[in-house]
């Protein structure tokens, strides 16, 4: 059974697996806590092998506001949770507030999925989002996070989540990152995605034709023939038939 007690603020630590990296707009919460105190307990878990210290699982904004309000202690529920439950609980709480950045949100899903083995179906059920939405977030986590942050910070680009989803049409993660890095704006990204998709399809068809030629023991064409325009045209026609 969970225990409830007042815990000194200096004994409460931000959870290392909390994907939220900043706490915005807590001035109103700080004023409320200064006036009436904390009305809802924080949920904490003991720090392993550190007697008397606790990680905050639920209530990190309240903790930051309580510090600003000058409180010495805050009311806490000491819970028993494994690491996977802690990560999923923090992600769910943060998503309910709806103020995570795209990168923070994707990192939360990725942590639960990769580090703790929580499958897409469970993530969807626990967070209240569809499986498709969860998969989109996991795909965000596959991108180069430094490049993604740079584009998100670029006011001239105005990168949207719709733009990021377009990148999923490209199979290669490396190519997705290349397009993201080189694109100058949303329209440019859209055009580059279309080109990358066509290139991937052409490569797929070429590999299919090469495999078929090898299976039928058809010898490779001489280099001088390959360079001729008529051969390239016939090759393209063959590719379009596959």
Rosetta blueprint (number, residue, H / E / L):
1 X L
2 X L
3 X E
4 X E
5 X E
6 X E
7 X E
8 X E
9 X H
10 X H
11 X H
12 X E
13 X E
14 X E
15 X L
16 X L
17 X L
18 X L
19 X L
20 X L
21 X L
22 X L
23 X L
24 X L
25 X L
26 X L
27 X H
28 X H
29 X H
30 X H
31 X H
32 X H
33 X H
34 X H
35 X H
36 X H
37 X L
38 X L
39 X L
40 X L
41 X L
42 X E
43 X E
44 X E
45 X E
46 X E
47 X L
48 X L
49 X L
50 X L
51 X L
52 X L
53 X L
54 X E
55 X E
56 X E
57 X E
58 X E
59 X L
60 X H
61 X H
62 X H
63 X H
64 X H
65 X H
66 X H
67 X H
68 X H
69 X H
70 X L
71 X L
72 X L
73 X E
74 X E
75 X E
76 X E
77 X E
78 X E
79 X L
80 X L
81 X L
82 X L
83 X H
84 X H
85 X H
86 X H
87 X H
88 X H
89 X H
90 X H
91 X H
92 X H
93 X H
94 X H
95 X H
96 X H
97 X H
98 X L
99 X L
100 X L
101 X L
102 X H
103 X H
104 X H
105 X H
106 X H
107 X H
108 X H
109 X H
110 X H
111 X H
112 X H
113 X H
114 X H
115 X H
116 X L
117 X L
118 X L
119 X L
120 X H
121 X H
122 X H
123 X H
124 X H
125 X H
126 X H
127 X H
128 X L
129 X L
130 X L
131 X H
132 X H
133 X H
134 X H
135 X H
136 X H
137 X H
138 X H
139 X H
140 X H
141 X H
142 X H
143 X L
144 X L
145 X H
146 X H
147 X H
148 X H
149 X H
150 X H
151 X H
152 X H
153 X H
154 X L
155 X L
156 X L
157 X L
158 X L
159 X L
160 X L
161 X H
162 X H
163 X H
164 X H
165 X H
166 X H
167 X H
168 X H
169 X H
170 X L
171 X L
172 X L
173 X H
174 X H
175 X H
176 X H
177 X H
178 X H
179 X H
180 X H
181 X H
182 X H
183 X L
184 X L
185 X L
186 X H
187 X H
188 X H
189 X H
190 X H
191 X H
192 X H
193 X H
194 X H
195 X H
196 X H
197 X H
198 X H
199 X H
200 X H
201 X H
202 X H
203 X H
204 X H
205 X H
206 X H
207 X H
208 X H
209 X H
210 X H
211 X H
212 X H
213 X H
214 X H
215 X H
216 X L
217 X L
218 X L
219 X L
220 X L
221 X L
222 X L
223 X H
224 X H
225 X H
226 X H
227 X L
228 X L
229 X H
230 X H
231 X H
232 X H
233 X H
234 X H
235 X H
236 X H
237 X H
238 X H
239 X H
240 X H
241 X H
242 X L
